[in-house]
Amino acid sequence: MSTLKKLHSKFFFVALMLLIGLGWFQAPQRAISPGLKLTSNISVTLDVPETSIIFDCLTSPNAFIIVSENGSTVASTTSDSNGNSRASLLGITPTIHNLKLYAEDSSGAITSTASISISAEYHAQAVVDIFLAPTIGLTSSSYKQTETDILSGQTYPEATVFLQFASGLSVGVVANSLGVWSQDLGKLNLPVGTNSVYVSASTASGLQSYPSNSISFVVDKGPKPIISSTTSSSGAQKNNPTTTSTENTPSIPNTIKPLLPSNSSLPIKELPLSKILINQPSKSQGLTTAYATVLTVVVLFSLAALSLAVMLFL
């Protein structure tokens, strides 16, 4: 009997161990590792940044910025009222990217295109500061030196815009708080003929923009003054740049020829006009005439008085 109890105890112990063993192998196995998160479908998520390129752009206020690669737009954004904007390229391939950026300002003018090559590193973020070129335009492609022709555009507010002319002239103007800048070319005394100009800008902190496209224009001569011709005493003709008059002013000769009979054999000699007195009485002749007039009056008065006395005595 005791032997049977011992056999039952051993059997029960073996069966219990088998049940425990089966339950252990059927239970799910879970391993917790730092940085890993297990889900129901056993997918793994890594907490690392995306491969990306970020452009912090400076341009005119409310401008539309486009980023392209291989002819396709890969990002776009709009600048705020201060001319700041951010364009992001997220989840890109870790390789060298050849990108192009340009902006369209609030008036519809287009900046020049900025080209930049960036090496995107695996799971890294590259941040690039870029100052896009000012826009540029002319009211007329041809003007006269005395006329007005306005060169203008938009850029980052209160930036200094530098005008670079092909003639070597350099002029600086400051954009207003809206980013608008302008310059009257008629005040610069540019050379006559074909000229060209491009612009760039600089912020107060010293950040330089990309240069704009170059534009050409023609400066024509201004209107010519009216020329009047006069002849000097020597016979030479002089051109006076003054306005002519419709009144004819008679000229006074410096010499005069005496009038002689046509059959006279005497030589004709021109006399200086300064030595000929024409109806110009001298001072002594004037005094003599005055004395004669006074004497005549006295004589007449005396005769009248004598006649009156004779009549009274008779």
C-alpha positions as CSV (number, residue, x, y, z in Angstrom):
1,M,0.0,0.0,0.0
2,S,2.8,2.3,0.9
3,T,4.5,1.4,-2.4
4,L,1.3,2.4,-4.4
5,K,1.2,5.8,-2.7
6,K,4.8,6.4,-3.6
7,L,4.1,5.6,-7.2
8,H,1.1,7.9,-7.3
9,S,3.2,10.7,-5.8
10,K,5.9,10.3,-8.4
11,F,3.3,10.3,-11.2
12,F,1.7,13.4,-9.9
13,F,5.0,15.2,-9.6
14,V,6.0,14.2,-13.2
15,A,2.6,15.3,-14.6
16,L,2.9,18.6,-12.8
17,M,6.4,19.3,-14.2
18,L,5.1,18.5,-17.7
19,L,2.3,21.0,-17.3
20,I,4.6,23.7,-16.1
21,G,7.0,23.0,-19.0
22,L,4.3,23.2,-21.6
23,G,3.0,26.5,-20.2
24,W,6.6,28.0,-20.2
25,F,7.2,27.3,-23.9
26,Q,3.8,28.6,-25.0
27,A,4.1,31.9,-23.2
28,P,5.2,35.0,-25.4
29,Q,8.7,36.1,-25.0
30,R,9.3,39.9,-24.7
31,A,12.6,41.7,-24.6
32,I,12.8,45.4,-23.7
33,S,15.6,47.4,-25.2
34,P,16.4,51.1,-24.8
35,G,15.1,53.1,-27.8
36,L,12.8,50.3,-29.1
37,K,9.0,50.2,-28.9
38,L,7.3,46.9,-29.5
39,T,3.8,46.9,-31.0
40,S,1.3,44.2,-31.7
41,N,2.8,43.6,-35.1
42,I,6.4,43.7,-33.8
43,S,7.3,46.9,-35.8
44,V,10.3,49.0,-34.6
45,T,10.2,52.9,-34.4
46,L,13.5,54.8,-34.0
47,D,13.5,58.3,-32.5
48,V,15.9,60.0,-34.9
49,P,15.5,63.2,-37.1
50,E,14.6,63.1,-40.8
51,T,17.1,63.9,-43.5
52,S,16.1,67.5,-44.4
53,I,17.3,70.9,-45.7
54,I,15.9,74.1,-44.3
55,F,16.2,77.5,-46.1
56,D,15.8,80.7,-44.0
57,C,15.1,83.2,-46.7
58,L,15.3,87.0,-46.7
59,T,13.4,88.8,-49.5
60,S,10.8,91.5,-50.0
61,P,7.6,91.4,-47.9
62,N,4.8,89.1,-49.0
63,A,6.9,87.5,-51.7
64,F,6.3,84.0,-53.0
65,I,9.4,81.8,-52.9
66,I,9.9,78.6,-54.9
67,V,12.6,76.0,-54.5
68,S,13.2,73.6,-57.4
69,E,15.4,70.6,-58.2
70,N,15.9,69.2,-61.7
71,G,13.1,71.4,-63.0
72,S,10.5,70.3,-60.5
73,T,9.2,72.4,-57.5
74,V,10.2,70.7,-54.2
75,A,9.2,73.4,-51.8
76,S,7.5,76.8,-51.7
77,T,6.5,79.4,-49.1
78,T,5.5,83.1,-48.7
79,S,7.5,85.7,-46.8
80,D,5.9,87.6,-43.9
81,S,5.4,91.4,-43.7
82,N,9.1,91.7,-42.6
83,G,10.5,89.8,-45.5
84,N,11.4,86.6,-43.6
85,S,10.4,83.1,-44.6
86,R,11.3,79.4,-44.2
87,A,11.2,76.7,-46.9
88,S,11.7,73.1,-45.8
89,L,12.7,70.0,-47.7
90,L,11.8,67.0,-45.4
91,G,12.5,63.3,-45.8
92,I,14.9,63.7,-48.7
93,T,17.6,61.3,-50.0
94,P,21.0,61.7,-48.3
95,T,23.0,62.9,-51.2
96,I,24.1,66.1,-52.9
97,H,21.2,68.2,-53.9
98,N,21.5,71.0,-56.6
99,L,18.7,73.4,-55.8
100,K,17.4,76.7,-57.3
101,L,15.5,79.4,-55.5
102,Y,13.8,82.6,-56.7
103,A,11.0,84.8,-55.5
104,E,8.1,86.8,-57.0
105,D,7.5,90.1,-55.2
106,S,4.1,91.6,-54.5
107,S,4.1,93.5,-57.8
108,G,4.8,90.4,-59.9
109,A,8.4,91.0,-60.6
110,I,10.8,88.0,-60.5
111,T,14.2,87.9,-58.8
112,S,17.2,86.3,-60.4
113,T,17.7,82.6,-59.6
114,A,20.0,81.6,-56.8
115,S,21.7,78.2,-57.4
116,I,23.1,76.3,-54.4
117,S,24.5,72.7,-53.9
118,I,24.0,71.1,-50.5
119,S,25.2,67.7,-49.3
120,A,22.3,66.2,-47.2
121,E,23.7,63.8,-44.5
122,Y,21.8,60.8,-43.3
123,H,19.3,61.7,-40.6
124,A,20.7,65.2,-40.3
125,Q,19.1,68.6,-40.8
126,A,21.0,71.3,-42.8
127,V,19.9,75.0,-42.2
128,V,20.9,77.5,-44.8
129,D,20.6,81.4,-44.6
130,I,20.0,82.9,-48.0
131,F,19.3,86.5,-49.1
132,L,17.6,86.5,-52.5
133,A,18.4,89.3,-55.0
134,P,16.3,92.4,-55.3
135,T,13.8,92.7,-58.2
136,I,14.7,95.4,-60.8
137,G,12.7,97.2,-63.5
138,L,12.7,100.4,-65.6
139,T,9.8,102.7,-66.6
140,S,11.4,103.0,-70.1
141,S,14.2,101.3,-71.9
142,S,15.1,104.6,-73.7
143,Y,15.1,108.2,-72.4
144,K,16.7,111.6,-73.1
145,Q,19.3,113.1,-70.8
146,T,16.9,115.8,-69.7
147,E,14.1,113.4,-69.0
148,T,13.2,111.2,-66.1
149,D,13.6,107.4,-66.1
150,I,12.9,105.5,-62.8
151,L,14.9,102.4,-62.0
152,S,13.1,100.6,-59.1
153,G,12.3,97.3,-57.4
154,Q,11.8,95.5,-54.1
155,T,14.0,93.9,-51.5
156,Y,14.4,93.3,-47.8
157,P,13.0,96.3,-45.8
158,E,15.5,99.1,-45.1
159,A,18.3,97.2,-46.9
160,T,20.9,99.2,-48.8
161,V,20.6,98.6,-52.6
162,F,23.8,99.1,-54.7
163,L,23.4,100.0,-58.4
164,Q,26.4,98.9,-60.5
165,F,26.6,100.5,-64.0
166,A,28.7,99.2,-66.8
167,S,30.4,102.6,-67.0
168,G,31.9,102.0,-63.5
169,L,29.4,104.2,-61.7
170,S,28.2,102.8,-58.3
171,V,25.2,104.4,-56.5
172,G,23.6,103.3,-53.2
173,V,19.9,103.8,-52.2
174,V,18.0,102.6,-49.1
175,A,14.8,100.7,-49.4
176,N,11.9,101.9,-47.3
177,S,10.0,99.9,-44.6
178,L,8.0,98.1,-47.3
179,G,11.2,97.1,-49.1
180,V,10.6,99.4,-52.1
181,W,13.6,101.2,-53.6
182,S,14.0,103.6,-56.6
183,Q,16.5,105.9,-58.4
184,D,15.9,108.5,-61.1
185,L,18.5,107.8,-63.8
186,G,18.0,111.2,-65.3
187,K,19.8,112.7,-62.4
188,L,23.0,110.6,-62.8
189,N,24.3,112.2,-66.0
190,L,24.9,108.8,-67.6
191,P,26.8,108.7,-70.9
192,V,24.9,108.9,-74.2
193,G,24.4,105.4,-75.8
194,T,23.7,101.9,-74.5
195,N,24.1,101.4,-70.8
196,S,23.5,98.4,-68.4
197,V,23.0,98.0,-64.7
198,Y,22.5,95.3,-62.1
199,V,21.8,95.6,-58.3
200,S,22.5,93.8,-55.1
201,A,21.6,94.5,-51.5
202,S,23.0,94.3,-48.0
203,T,21.3,94.2,-44.6
204,A,22.4,96.3,-41.6
205,S,24.0,93.1,-40.2
206,G,26.2,92.7,-43.3
207,L,24.4,89.8,-45.0
208,Q,24.9,90.2,-48.8
209,S,22.2,89.3,-51.3
210,Y,22.6,87.5,-54.6
211,P,23.0,89.9,-57.6
212,S,20.0,90.7,-59.8
213,N,19.8,90.2,-63.5
214,S,21.4,92.9,-65.6
215,I,19.1,95.1,-67.7
216,S,20.1,97.4,-70.6
217,F,18.8,100.8,-71.6
218,V,19.6,103.7,-74.1
219,V,20.4,107.3,-73.2
220,D,19.6,109.7,-76.0
221,K,20.9,113.3,-76.3
222,G,18.6,116.1,-75.0
223,P,17.1,118.8,-77.2
224,K,19.6,121.0,-79.1
225,P,19.6,124.8,-78.3
226,I,18.5,127.3,-81.1
227,I,21.7,128.8,-82.7
228,S,21.8,132.4,-84.0
229,S,24.5,133.6,-86.3
230,T,26.2,137.1,-86.2
231,T,29.0,138.6,-88.2
232,S,31.9,140.4,-86.5
233,S,33.6,143.5,-87.9
234,S,36.4,141.3,-89.3
235,G,33.9,139.3,-91.3
236,A,34.1,136.1,-89.1
237,Q,30.9,134.3,-88.3
238,K,30.1,133.6,-84.7
239,N,27.5,131.1,-83.4
240,N,25.7,132.2,-80.3
241,P,23.7,129.5,-78.4
242,T,20.8,131.9,-77.7
243,T,17.3,132.1,-78.8
244,T,16.9,134.2,-82.0
245,S,14.6,137.3,-82.1
246,T,12.1,138.2,-84.8
247,E,13.0,141.9,-84.6
248,N,15.6,143.3,-87.0
249,T,18.2,145.5,-85.3
250,P,20.1,147.8,-87.8
251,S,23.8,147.5,-87.5
252,I,26.0,150.6,-87.1
253,P,29.1,150.7,-89.3
254,N,32.5,151.6,-87.8
255,T,33.6,153.6,-90.9
256,I,31.8,155.7,-93.5
257,K,32.6,156.5,-97.1
258,P,32.3,160.2,-98.3
259,L,29.8,160.7,-101.2
260,L,31.7,161.9,-104.3
261,P,30.5,162.4,-107.9
262,S,30.6,159.4,-110.1
263,N,33.2,161.0,-112.4
264,S,35.5,162.1,-109.6
265,S,39.1,161.0,-109.9
266,L,39.8,161.5,-106.2
267,P,40.6,158.4,-104.2
268,I,37.9,157.3,-101.9
269,K,39.0,156.9,-98.3
270,E,37.0,155.5,-95.5
271,L,36.9,157.8,-92.5
272,P,36.5,156.6,-88.9
273,L,33.0,157.3,-87.7
274,S,34.4,158.6,-84.4
275,K,36.0,161.5,-86.2
276,I,32.9,162.7,-88.1
277,L,30.4,164.9,-86.4
278,I,26.9,164.3,-87.7
279,N,24.4,166.9,-86.4
280,Q,26.2,167.1,-83.1
281,P,26.6,170.9,-82.1
282,S,29.6,171.7,-79.9
283,K,29.3,173.3,-76.5
284,S,30.4,176.7,-77.7
285,Q,27.8,176.7,-80.4
286,G,25.1,176.0,-77.9
287,L,26.2,179.0,-75.7
288,T,26.3,181.4,-78.6
289,T,22.7,180.5,-79.6
290,A,21.5,181.1,-76.1
291,Y,23.2,184.5,-75.9
292,A,21.6,185.6,-79.2
293,T,18.2,184.6,-78.0
294,V,18.5,186.6,-74.7
295,L,19.8,189.7,-76.6
296,T,16.9,189.6,-79.0
297,V,14.4,189.5,-76.2
298,V,16.1,192.5,-74.5
299,V,16.1,194.6,-77.7
300,L,12.5,193.9,-78.3
301,F,11.6,194.8,-74.7
302,S,13.6,198.1,-75.0
303,L,11.8,199.1,-78.3
304,A,8.4,198.4,-76.7
305,A,9.3,200.6,-73.7
306,L,10.5,203.4,-75.9
307,S,7.4,203.3,-78.0
308,L,5.2,203.5,-74.9
309,A,7.1,206.6,-73.5
310,V,6.8,208.5,-76.8
311,M,3.0,207.9,-76.8
312,L,2.7,209.2,-73.3
313,F,4.6,212.5,-73.9
314,L,2.7,213.4,-77.1
